[in-house]
Amino acid sequence: MSVAVVGPPSFVTCFELIGAVGFDAETGEAAVETLKRLMDEERFKLIIIPERFAKETLPVRELVMKRGEISPIFALIPDLTLETGMRMEELQAVVSLAIGTKLEL
């Protein structure tokens, strides 16, 4: 499987050590531009991004669902900034939409 990782150099390097192809992006905007390019290229089945870029990259990630495609898969991983919880908020919103009522955790 082809794996890409997008994020700051310290985040990217960890995944490059296990064989992922790295793309540096220091900001959410840079990550969005890189994700758009990677999606157009259709080379990668899994794209790993830091959780802190979850909000900025959501519209790009939603394009995959709107197209009805199953790849690439996006993995949101906490990085050294320790900003967490965004994945859970996103999941809570999607589940709430699916069941028709707000899910409280």
Secondary structure, 3 states (H helix, E strand, C coil): CCEEEEECHHHHHHHHCCCCEEEECCCHHHHHHHHHHHHHHCCCCEEEEEHHHHHHHHHHHHHHHHHCCCCCEEEEECCCCCCCCHHHHHHHHHHHHHHCCCCCC
